[in-house]
Amino acid sequence: MTYKSEVARCAAEIRKILKEKNIKASVRSKQFSMGNSVDVEIKEIINPEVYKALQKELAKYKYGHFDGMYDIYEHSNLRDDIPQTKYLTIKYDWRLHDESVKKVEEFVRGKVNLGYSHNPDHEYNRIANDLLYGRDDFIAWKEIENVIKEVA
Protein backbone atom coordinates (compact mmCIF):
# COMPACT_ATOMS: atom_id res chain seq x y z
CA MET A 1 0.00 0.00 0.00
CA THR A 2 1.39 3.39 -0.97
CA TYR A 3 1.23 6.27 1.45
CA LYS A 4 -0.08 9.64 0.29
CA SER A 5 0.60 12.72 2.34
CA GLU A 6 -2.30 14.85 3.50
CA VAL A 7 -1.37 17.61 1.04
CA ALA A 8 -1.28 15.09 -1.85
CA ARG A 9 -4.74 13.81 -0.86
CA CYS A 10 -5.95 17.41 -0.66
CA ALA A 11 -4.70 18.09 -4.19
CA ALA A 12 -6.38 14.89 -5.42
CA GLU A 13 -9.74 15.98 -3.96
CA ILE A 14 -9.42 19.42 -5.58
CA ARG A 15 -8.59 17.76 -8.93
CA LYS A 16 -11.75 15.66 -8.60
CA ILE A 17 -13.90 18.75 -7.96
CA LEU A 18 -12.41 20.56 -10.97
CA LYS A 19 -12.95 17.51 -13.16
CA GLU A 20 -16.61 17.28 -12.10
CA LYS A 21 -17.03 20.93 -13.07
CA ASN A 22 -15.20 20.38 -16.41
CA ILE A 23 -12.63 23.05 -15.54
CA LYS A 24 -9.21 22.53 -17.09
CA ALA A 25 -6.56 23.14 -14.46
CA SER A 26 -3.20 22.07 -13.14
CA VAL A 27 -3.17 21.09 -9.45
CA ARG A 28 0.18 20.62 -7.72
CA SER A 29 1.02 19.91 -4.11
CA LYS A 30 4.28 20.86 -2.38
CA GLN A 31 5.81 20.09 0.97
CA PHE A 32 8.48 22.30 2.50
CA SER A 33 9.96 23.16 5.86
CA MET A 34 7.21 24.36 8.21
CA GLY A 35 4.35 23.66 5.83
CA ASN A 36 2.82 22.64 2.54
CA SER A 37 0.75 24.11 -0.27
CA VAL A 38 -1.59 23.29 -3.12
CA ASP A 39 -1.35 25.44 -6.24
CA VAL A 40 -4.29 25.43 -8.65
CA GLU A 41 -3.70 27.01 -12.04
CA ILE A 42 -6.81 27.36 -14.19
CA LYS A 43 -5.99 26.73 -17.85
CA GLU A 44 -9.09 28.27 -19.44
CA ILE A 45 -11.21 31.35 -19.08
CA ILE A 46 -14.18 30.78 -16.80
CA ASN A 47 -17.01 33.07 -15.83
CA PRO A 48 -15.94 35.25 -12.87
CA GLU A 49 -19.00 34.14 -10.91
CA VAL A 50 -17.91 30.51 -11.36
CA TYR A 51 -14.37 31.49 -10.31
CA LYS A 52 -15.61 33.18 -7.12
CA ALA A 53 -17.86 30.19 -6.31
CA LEU A 54 -14.88 27.88 -6.86
CA GLN A 55 -12.71 29.97 -4.53
CA LYS A 56 -15.42 29.76 -1.88
CA GLU A 57 -15.87 26.01 -2.34
CA LEU A 58 -12.14 25.24 -2.20
CA ALA A 59 -11.53 27.47 0.85
CA LYS A 60 -12.43 24.54 3.09
CA TYR A 61 -9.18 22.82 2.03
CA LYS A 62 -7.05 25.56 3.62
CA TYR A 63 -6.72 24.98 7.36
CA GLY A 64 -5.85 28.52 8.41
CA HIS A 65 -4.38 31.86 7.44
CA PHE A 66 -1.24 33.90 7.98
CA ASP A 67 -1.56 36.89 10.31
CA GLY A 68 1.09 39.37 9.16
CA MET A 69 0.43 41.72 12.07
CA TYR A 70 1.69 39.14 14.58
CA ASP A 71 3.81 37.13 12.12
CA ILE A 72 2.01 33.86 12.91
CA TYR A 73 -0.05 31.26 11.09
CA GLU A 74 -3.44 30.78 12.73
CA HIS A 75 -5.24 27.43 12.49
CA SER A 76 -8.67 28.96 12.00
CA ASN A 77 -10.30 26.37 9.73
CA LEU A 78 -9.13 22.96 10.94
CA ARG A 79 -11.29 20.03 9.85
CA ASP A 80 -10.88 16.32 10.50
CA ASP A 81 -13.25 15.15 7.75
CA ILE A 82 -11.15 16.27 4.74
CA PRO A 83 -7.45 16.56 3.90
CA GLN A 84 -6.21 20.15 4.12
CA THR A 85 -3.22 22.30 3.22
CA LYS A 86 -1.54 25.26 4.88
CA TYR A 87 -1.58 27.44 1.75
CA LEU A 88 -3.98 27.25 -1.20
CA THR A 89 -3.43 29.38 -4.30
CA ILE A 90 -5.92 29.56 -7.17
CA LYS A 91 -4.75 31.49 -10.22
CA TYR A 92 -5.11 31.84 -13.94
CA ASP A 93 -2.40 30.93 -16.43
CA TRP A 94 -2.20 34.38 -18.04
CA ARG A 95 -0.08 33.20 -20.99
CA LEU A 96 -3.05 31.27 -22.37
CA HIS A 97 -5.32 34.31 -22.30
CA ASP A 98 -3.34 36.94 -24.22
CA GLU A 99 -5.53 36.65 -27.33
CA SER A 100 -8.73 36.69 -25.26
CA VAL A 101 -7.57 39.77 -23.35
CA LYS A 102 -6.89 41.50 -26.68
CA LYS A 103 -10.41 40.65 -27.89
CA VAL A 104 -11.99 41.88 -24.67
CA GLU A 105 -9.83 45.01 -24.85
CA GLU A 106 -11.21 45.69 -28.35
CA PHE A 107 -14.71 45.19 -26.94
CA VAL A 108 -13.98 47.67 -24.12
CA ARG A 109 -12.60 50.24 -26.59
CA GLY A 110 -15.93 50.12 -28.41
CA LYS A 111 -18.02 50.46 -25.24
CA VAL A 112 -16.03 52.73 -22.91
CA ASN A 113 -15.12 56.36 -23.53
CA LEU A 114 -12.16 57.23 -21.31
CA GLY A 115 -12.30 60.92 -22.15
CA TYR A 116 -8.85 62.33 -21.50
CA SER A 117 -6.22 59.85 -20.36
CA HIS A 118 -2.42 60.04 -20.34
CA ASN A 119 -2.15 56.39 -21.36
CA PRO A 120 -5.40 55.10 -22.89
CA ASP A 121 -3.84 51.81 -24.08
CA HIS A 122 -2.90 50.95 -20.50
CA GLU A 123 -6.36 51.96 -19.22
CA TYR A 124 -8.20 49.83 -21.80
CA ASN A 125 -5.97 46.84 -20.96
CA ARG A 126 -6.55 47.36 -17.22
CA ILE A 127 -10.33 47.50 -17.70
CA ALA A 128 -10.26 44.35 -19.87
CA ASN A 129 -8.24 42.47 -17.23
CA ASP A 130 -10.54 43.71 -14.47
CA LEU A 131 -13.56 42.48 -16.39
CA LEU A 132 -12.02 39.08 -17.02
CA TYR A 133 -10.35 38.45 -13.70
CA GLY A 134 -11.20 40.78 -10.89
CA ARG A 135 -14.35 42.85 -10.98
CA ASP A 136 -17.28 42.16 -8.68
CA ASP A 137 -19.87 43.54 -11.09
CA PHE A 138 -20.27 41.24 -14.07
CA ILE A 139 -22.66 43.40 -16.09
CA ALA A 140 -20.87 42.92 -19.40
CA TRP A 141 -19.89 39.26 -18.93
CA LYS A 142 -22.46 37.84 -21.39
CA GLU A 143 -21.09 40.03 -24.19
CA ILE A 144 -17.53 39.18 -23.13
CA GLU A 145 -18.33 35.45 -23.29
CA ASN A 146 -19.40 35.93 -26.92
CA VAL A 147 -16.14 37.74 -27.69
CA ILE A 148 -14.15 34.93 -26.07
CA LYS A 149 -16.00 32.28 -28.09
CA GLU A 150 -14.67 33.95 -31.26
CA VAL A 151 -11.10 33.33 -30.02
CA ALA A 152 -11.61 29.66 -29.15
N, C-alpha and C positions, 0 to 999 in steps of 0.2 A: 504494500500500500504506500502510495506516495503522499508526502506531507505537503500541504499548501499553507503558506503563511496567511494570517488574517487579511493582510493588505492584498494578497493575490486573490483570495476569495471575494473580497470587496470589489475588486476590479472585474472579476468574472460576473458578479451579480449586476454590476452597472452595464457591462457588455450585453447581458441578456435583456435588460430593460430597453437599451437602445435598439437592439435587434427587433424586439416586439413592436417598437414604434417606427421601424423601417428608417432609422436615422443612421447614415453612414458616419462612422467615427472611429478614431483610434483610441484605445484605452490602455494605458500603461501604468504599472505599479512599480514603486521604488521603495527600497529600504535603505536607511542611512543612520548614522549615529544620532541618537536621541529622537528617532521618529521614522515616519514613512509617508508616502503620498500616492495619490492616484491622479493621473493627468488624463483628462478627456479632451480630445481635439476633434471637433465636429468638422467633417470633410465635405459638407454641402450647406447651401443656404437654407435655413429653415425660418419659418414665420417667427418673429420676435415673441409673440404670445406663447408659442410652443417652447421656445428657448427659455423663457421665464418660468413656465410650468415645469420644464425639465430641471432647471436649477433648484426649484422648490422641492421637487420630488427626490432629487439626488442628495439634498442637504442632510438627509437622515444618515447618510454614510460617513459623515464627518463628525468625529466624536467631541469636538470642542472648537475653540478659537484662540487666537493669539491676542493677548492684551498688551499692546505696545506701551501703554502708560506705566504699567508695572513690570514690563519685560518678562511676562510669564504666559504659559499656555494653560488655559482653563478648560477642564473637562466638563463642559456644560451640556453635552448631548450624548452621554454614554448610554448605550443600549446593549443588552445581552442577546437579543433575538436576531441580530444581523451582524455580519462582519463590518468593521468600520476602519477608517483611516484618519490619520492626524490632519493631513492637508488634502483638500480636494480642489482641483482646478478644472474649470470647464471653459474652453476657448475655441475660437474659430481658427481654421487654417487660412489665414488671409491670402496666401499665395494663390489659392484656388479661386478667389473671388475677384481678382483684378478686373476681369472683363465685365462681370456683373456690376461692380462698383462704377465702372465707366458708363454702363447703360443707365444705371440709376442716376448718376450725375447728369447725364443728358436729359433725363426725365425732369430732374430738379431744375435745370436751367430753363426748361420750357414752362415750369409752373411757378417759380419763385423769382421775384424781382428784388434784387439786393439793394437797389438804389445805388448810392455811392459806397464803394468799398475799395480799400487800398490793394487788396489781393483777391479779386472775385474768384479766380480759379481755386484757390485754397478754400474759400468759403463754400463754394459749390461742392467740393470734395468732402468737406467736413459735414455738411448737411446730408449728403448721400450716405456717408458712413454712419452718422447718427440714426438715420432712418433704417438702415439695414441692421445695425448692431446695438444701438443703445437707447433709443428714445422710448419713453413710456407711452406716448400717444401714437397709435398706429393708424391714423386716419387715412394715410395714402397707401397702406400696405397692399390692398387689393390691386391697385394700379401697378405698384412695384412688382408684385408677383407676376403680372403679365409681361412686364419688361424683362424679368429674369427668365421667363419661359423662352423668350426669343434667343437668349444666349445659349441655353441648354441644347 
